Each structure stands twice: as structure tokens, then as C-alpha cells.
């Protein structure tokens, strides 16, 4: 696919006319909704990462579109890396807003207001120039991740996890299932934390799968909300679904040296002085130095700031009966998984916040068990808690086929996974997961 066409839906007739014009001349175009297969957000971010030409149709309608601005921001990252060319196609007498001007002002545009024949001729010329300058290079090559082979189950060793890609459809489905399972537990805690609170400024530190994160938060209580994630595609999807004047997501790893500097910049952009609420969902499991992250966040918390924390601790995982020791064997794989993070984080959250003199720290859930779950919820629990191991080890083995231990885990799961599920779904089987949920007041 060579050309991604970005436009406002009110200009669909103009957009399709241009697409037809280009495809009649042999170019391959991607345009929504025609080429959407699964979901708008994920398919759009994937298409932008693979295109060579990003053609944006700029009209008065465009300047009012948050979705088009999201697409431009995403494309601009590849543009600055020399991986695609951006062509603004100006339709009508428009004056760029500050947000659009930031990305497009320095890029030579095509003015299609006057002579249409001249404009389309110029468009073909710029497309050819763009394709020629990019050569045969593939735009938007997916960023690779390196898996550490130094595995250690010691509580003193942290495995910082920076693996997640929205292209991993299996993991995305697992996160969606996990969010549905935990919703009633999380929503109750967040509602209690925010009871009686209004006009809040909020921060989400690790928004890997926005629907699960946003579902539990009542945005009506907030004046402004900032979301952060280290994965640019996840950020795009979050902005596609939730961006507004009061809510915006930014690409940011909170353990990078530029975190505090960028956080202040984001706060200034959104008009936030300090935060009343911070969501830390599955942060400690990934962070190599949680103390440093919390130390930075503490500077920007108002007195009485509410903090919601959800994380993992395998130490509270229990299962009974396990006569064949299959669950014990499966649990042993947690410590061998190089991309699942530090899975003993839950127990340490109390001490971290105690060091920063939190007013109150309450561990609401030390594990979530199956005792009052419906059949559907038990199915969700099994997939959420057991589904990541086979997928993670397949990813690891594909990266390094020399790892016989990874291959062994995959083969064991292929042979025993169905038996695990059958036992798990039995009426007499008890399971307590390692989900930890805290509510904290600073």
C-alpha cells in the first residue's frame, strides 16, 4: 500500500474522487471506511505505519476533526524518521489552526482551490517525488524488542517489560477480556476513591489498552485528563477513541530521562497545575525503578491526591485441587517468561507509598478468586490469567529459535492447556489470582 488518504468524513465525496483518480493510474490507496477490516483505530494506525505517502485533504471540515489531527500526529513521527512523505492537499480557503499549523506549516502543500487540473498534476508529481526519495524502503517498519536471556526469579531482580504492540491481536484480546473481568472490582474502588470529588485533574500513567482503563473512570468528574503510554500505536488508538478538549494521550515512557520535563510540558498544554487523581494500572510490574517514578509523580500531586493502583503478585496465587501438579508446573513458567515483567510487585506497593508519607493506603483486593463468579467470568479469568504464557513463549521462541527451553514450554502448553481449562472450570476447583488493587490518599 503506497498512499494513505486522511480526510474528514464530510469530505468523503472529494476523498473518494481523489482515490479513484489515483487508483486509475496504478497507485494503491488506503482509505476508511473502505479498507477497515477489524476496527478503525487499529487498522488506521497499521495502515499509516505501512504507507509511503500520507495524503491529507485539508478543508474547513478537517480543521474541526480530532481524528484527522490524530492521524497527522501519527504520520508525522514516521515523517521525521524519513519513512514516509506527507502531502497536504488544501481544499478551499482555509487558515490552519495552531495544532494543524504545527505539523503542516513547514511542509510544502498543494492548493486545490483554483485550477483543479493543475492541482492533480502537481499531486501526481509530488507522489512520484515522494516514492522516489523513499526508494524501496518499507515505511513504518515495526520496532523490534530485545528479550533478555538473563532470567532470575529473585525478588531483587526486576525484569523491565517494554513489550506490547497493538499488532499482537491475541494479547489485545486478552487485555480486553481481562478488562471485562476486572471491571466490577475496579469500578467499585475508583468510584469510592472519587466519591464527592468534582472538577478534577487526572493522570493515567500506563494506558496500554484504553477501553479497559477509561471504562472504570467517570470522566464527568474531571476537567482535564492526561494519559501516558510508551507504545505510540496504543497512544494513537486511545486518542482516536477518547481525545477531546479535556482528555489527551501522549507517548511517554515514565522511566525515560525526559519524563519529568515532558510531563510538565503536557500539563502546561492541558492547563493542569497539579493532579487530584492518578491511575497506576500495571505499572509496577513493568517499572525497573518504581521509587524514582513515584518520587517524580509526588511533586505534581495535590495534597489529598487519590491514587488507584492495580498490579500483580504471584505470591497469592492459589489453586486446589491440583492432583496432577499441572497448575504447579504452569505457575513455574511465570518466572521464566522474559516479557511478563516483575511478577512480585504487588507486595511492595505499600512500602513505596509509605516512604512518601501517604495519608492512607488500603489493599482492597489481595488476589481475586472464583468463588462468586459466573461461568462467563470464570472463562474470562482462565483466559486472562493463563492465556499470556503460551503467547509470550511463542513470541520469544520466534525471536530466538535456539532456545529449547522456550520450545519446551510451548510443547507442554500444547499438550496440557485443555486439561488445565477443563479442571479450572470444574465446580469444585478453587483459584485465587494475583491481582492486587489498592486505593491510596496522599
N, C-alpha and C positions, 0 to 999 in steps of 0.2 A: 504494500500500500504506500503510495507516494504522497498523497495530498489529504490532509485533514481539513475539513471545512467547518469553521466555527461561526455561528450566527445566532441571532435572536429568533425565536420561533415565529414572531410576527413578520419576519422577512423570509419565510420558508419558500415562497414562490420564486423570489430572486435567487435564493441559495440553490434551489434545485435547477434553475435555468443555467446557473454557472457550472454546476456539477455535470449536467447533460452536455454542456458545451465542451468541458474538459474531457469527459469520457469519450465523446465522439472523436476526439483527437488522440485517443490511446492512453490517457492518464488514468490511473486507478485512484478513486476518491473514497474517503470515508466520511459519512455524514449521518447524524442522528435525525430521526429515529430509524432510518432505513437500515443501517448497519448494526444496530444494537441487537445483541444476541441474548445476553443474560440480564444485565442491569445497566442503566445509564452510566452511573458513576464509574463502576469498574471497567466497563467496555470503553468509555471515553478515555480514561487515564491510560489504558493499554494501547489504544489507537494512537494517542499523542506520542507515546514512548517509541512507537514503531514508524511514525511518518517521517518524511524528509522535508515536506513543505507544510507549514501551518498557515493556512489562508483564513484570515479573519475578516468578515464582512462587517464594516463599521457603519452604523446608522444611528439615528436618534434612539431607536429601539434598543440597539446594542448597548448604549451607554447606561441604560437602566437595568441591564441584565447582570445579576451576580454570577450566574452560571458561565457566561462568556468571559467575565473577568477571571473566574477560577481557571478556565481553560487557557487563557493567555498567561496567567502566572505559572501554570504547569509547563506550558510550551517554552516560556522564557528561560527556564532552568536548562533545558536542552539547547536552546539558542546560545546561551552564554558558554556552553561547552563545545560549540561548533558542531552539534549533532543534528540540527535542523535549521531551516530558514523560515523566517516569519515574513509574511506579505500582508500588510494592511490594505484592504480594498475599501476605499471611502465612498459611501453611497449617500449623496445628499450633502447639504451644507451643515456640517456638524462641528462642534467645538468639543474637543476631548475633555472629559472630566480629569481631575487630578490623578485618580487611580489609573485610568487608561493612559493618560499622558506619560506617566512614569515608565510604562513598558513600551509604548509605541512611538513616542515623540522623536526618538533618535533613529528610528527605522524608516527608511525611505518607503513612502506609500504610493498607492495608485489612486488617483482621483477619478472616479467614475461618474462624476456629476454631469460632465459635459458630453464630449464625443465618446459614445459607447464603443464604437469600432476601435478607436484609438486605445481606449482603456483595456479592452480584451486582448488587443495585440500586445500591449505592454505587459499584461498579466502573463501571457504565454512566454514572453521574453524573460521575465523575472523567474518564472518557474524553471525554465531551462538553465538560467544562470545559477539558480539555487541547486539544482540537481547536479550540475557540472562541478560546482565548488565542493559539493559533498562527496562526489565520486561514487564509488561503490560501497562506501562505508555504510553500515547499518545504523540508522539513528536510534537513539534511546536504548542502547544495549543495557540489559538488566545488570544492575550492580550485583556483584558476587559477594559472598560472605565466606569467611575463613573459619573453619571449625578447629578449635584447639584439640589436640590429641592428648593433652595433659589432663587426665581425668582424676578427680580426687573427691572422695565423699567426706573429707574432713570439714568440720564446721568452720574452720578458719580459712578455707579456700572459697572464694566467690567465683562462680562461672558467669561472667557478664554476658548476657544474651542480647544480641542485636539482630537475631534472625526473625524477620516477619516480612512477608510480601503479599500484597493483595492478590497476586497472581496464583498463590497457593490456595486453590479453591477448597481443598479438603480442610485446611486449617481455618479458613474463613467460615466454613460451615460449622466447624467445631466451636469456634468462638461465638457464633450466632446461637448455637444450641446451649452453650454454657450461659450466655446472657439470658436466655429464656428461662433456664432452670433457676438461676440465682435471683431473678428479678424480684420475686416477692420478699426475699430475705434482704436484698439491698435497698429496695424502695422503702421498706419499713424503717430501716436505720437512717437513711438520708432524710426522710420526712421528719423523723424525730429530732435529728440534728438541726433542721431548719424551721422547726415549729416556732411560729410567732415572729420569724425573721422576714424582712422585706427590703427591697432596693439594695440588693447585694451585688458585690463584685466577686466573680468566681474564677478559679483556675483549675483546669484538668491537666495533670502532669504527664499522663501516659495514655493517650487516647488511641489505642490500637484498632479498636472496632467501634466506631462512633455510635451506631444504633444501640448497642448494649449500654454504653456509658451515658448517653443522653436520655435514654428511656427512664432512668431512675431519678433524674433531676427535673424538678419543676421549674422551667425557665421563667415562668411568670414572676417568680420571686427575685429575679436577677435584673439589674440594669445593664450589666456587662459580663461577658464570659469569654475567657481565653482558653483555647485547647492547644496542647503540645503533643507532638509525636515525632520520633526520629525518622519515620518512613514517609517519604514525600507522596507516595501514591495513597497511603492511608489518609494523609492530610487533605489531599485533593478530594477524596470521597467524602470526608467529613464536611468540608466546605461546600461541596455540591449539595449535600442534604440539609445542612444546618446553618450555613453562613447568613448573617443578617447584620443590621446596624449594631445589634447588641452582642453578637457572637461571631468569633472568628478563630480559625485554627492555623497554627504556624508549624513549619518543620523545624524541630529543635530537639536535640539530644541534651537532656538536662545534666549529663556528665561531661559535656564538652567545655573547654575553657571559656568559650564565648557565651555560656548560658546566662550569667547574670547580666552582662551587657545587653544581650538581645532581649531578655525578659523586660528590662527597663524600657527598651525601645517599644516592645509590644504594648506594654502598659501605657506608655505615653500616647501611642497611636489610638488606643481604645479609650483613653481618658480615665484610667484607673490609677488611684494613688496607692492603695493597699488592698489586700484581699480579705473578704469576710468568710470565704469558703474555699477549701482546696480538696480536690478529689485525687487520691493516690491509689489507683487500682492497678495491681500487679506491677508496681514499681520496684519494690524492694527485691523481688525475685530476680530482676534484671540488673539492678544497680551494683556496681563494684564498690562504690564508696557512699552508702546512704547518709552517713553523718554529714558529709560535705554538701549533699543535695539539700537536706533538711536545714542545715545551717544557712544556706543561701535563701531558701524559702522563708525562713523565720523572719528575715529582715523585712519582708514585704507582707507579713500578716498583721492585720489589725488585732489589738487586744481582744480576746474572746473569739478569735477566728475558729470556725468549725472545720475540722479535718476528718474526712472519710477515708479509711484505709481498708483495702481488700488485698489479701495476699495468700501465700501458700506455706504450709508447713507439713511435710510428710510424717513428722513425728507423731501426729494424732491419727494417722490413717489406721483404721481397724477393720477387720473382716472376719466373719465367722458364719458357718464352719468352713474350714479350708483343709479338708481331709487329704486331698491330693497335693497340697502345698503349691497349687498353681498360682494363687494370689501372692504368696510369699515370693515365688520366683519372679512374677511380673513386677512386684514392687522393687526388686533388686535392680531392675533396669533403669529406675529413676536416676540413680546415682551415676549410671554410665552414659546418660543422654547428654551430649555436649551442647545442645541448643535449647534446653529447657530451663536454664537459669539456675539460681541458687535456691534450692527447694526446702531450705530450713529457715526461711526469712521470717515467718510468722511470729516465732517466739521472741525475736529480737526487737520488734516494733515498739514494745512498751519501753524498753531501756533507752532507745533512741529519743523518743519524745520526752521521757523523764529527764534526760540530760538537758533539754531545752525548756524545762520548767512548765510543762503543760499543766493547766488547771485541773483537768480531769482526763483520765484515759480509761475507757471501758471496752473490754473484749466482749463483744456481743455474741459472736459465734466462734467457738474453737472447734472447727470442723462442722460440717453439715451432713446429717445422717439420713437414712432412707425410711425411718420408722413411720412417718406420716405421709409418705409420698404416694402419689397415684402411679399407675403403671406407666403412663406417659412420662412422668417426672423421673422414674427410675431408669427408663430408657435414655432420657436426656443425661442423667447422671453417669450412666455407664459410658456413653459416647464421649462426654466431656472429660471424664477422668481417665479413661483407658484408651481413648482414640488417638491421643497425641503420640504415644510411644511407637506404634508401627510406622506412622507417617514420618516422625523425626528420624528414625533409623534408616528408612528408605532414602531420605534426603542426604543423610551422612554417607551412606554407602555409595550412592550415586556420585558423590563428590570424591570419594576415596575407595574404589573397589578392592583395594588391597586389604581393607580392614575385615578380617574374617570374624572378629567379634561382633561387628555390626551385622554382618550377614547371618550370624548365628541367632541374634535377637529376632531378625526378620523371619527366619525359618521357624523359630519357636512360636512366634505370634501366629504365623500362618496355620500352624498345627493346632494351637490351643485356644485361639481367640474366641471361637464359637462356644467352646465348653465354658470358658470364663463367663461369657454373656448369659448362657443358659443357667449357670449356677447363680449368678448375680440376680437374675430376675425371679428366682425362686421365692416363695412366700416366707420361708424360714431363714433366708440369708440376711445377715446384718452387715451394713457397711457404713463407716464414718469417713468422710473425705477430709482433706487437709485445708479446706477453705477457712481462712481467718478473716473476720470482719471487726474492725474497731471503729468506735466513734470517739473523737478527741476534741477537747476545747482548749485552746492555747491561752 
